[in-house]
């Protein structure tokens, strides 16, 4: 008999709770929702248990403060850590969140050694690097969610400008999940038509600038916390690609093995194929000289933070 998937959500805050909801709605398997705050994950789990009959979702969800409950998880999605406040950069979170991610990584290493780990905690690329270093898991099994979201933000604003369905826009945003991220215009199309043939540069540039600052735009509006619906949805796309071996081509923070001339070992948003073995392949696309330069600059910004991690 086939066994059910088990998805461990580490951090039961805004993104963790939304992830749990989406796991249920999309029938992905059974969920363990872990947090250090007493009773809160149990409360969210009970609420979602009551939702299951309404939509006919066959899933069990357990809220817990005991990390040992993640044992046997196929996938761990990590959101534990502080979100930004208005005026903060993602890098301002580094010290606090590094300590949290280190503890969580030790728990995952001990209790879920076979799991795919998807990190969402910011600063994303550095936290994913830290997760791989502390768990010692193969690099193909540790990746960060940012590229799917940054790409979705680009697609959303391009579709708005073109007045077309978001389904018609195909795009890539690569690089670090920060101000230096790289919207890859040369591989961004509306049903195969290059986007720079459809939108004039003076309109395209502000859209790309807005994408780089989209996270901050949401933070400034919310005032407490950061985006959570779209980050959760983006991670769910990655979870599905892994659990169902969909081999989707998407952008994710992965460990470079020298692709694109980047230093080996650095974590950065690159195009990948995500399947049952985790990162099946880092795809090398033919970037323009300016895009390559922007990617290298973005990698330098990520590398500048790594010494602060102490791993
Ligand atoms: P929030 O609602 O504050 O939830 C974080 C949760 O982590 C809280 O419930 C904490 O109690 C919990 N926590 C703290 N320490 C631990 C620990 N040691 N073990 C388990 N849980 C712990 O934040 P959120 O869900 O809105 O955001 C979570 C993270 O995602 C933040 O670092 C955000 O900056 C980041 N984020 C990333 C993106 C990307 O695109 C990469 C987008 C939006 C937010």
Boltz pocket constraint, residues with backbone or C-beta under 6 A from the ligand:
constraints:
  - pocket:
      binder: B
      contacts: [[A, 10], [A, 11], [A, 12], [A, 13], [A, 14], [A, 15], [A, 16], [A, 34], [A, 35], [A, 36], [A, 37], [A, 78], [A, 79], [A, 80], [A, 81], [A, 82], [A, 83], [A, 84], [A, 93], [A, 97], [A, 100], [A, 103], [A, 104], [A, 119], [A, 120], [A, 121], [A, 122], [A, 124], [A, 145], [A, 146], [A, 149], [A, 177], [A, 225], [A, 226], [A, 227], [A, 228], [A, 231]]
      max_distance: 6.0
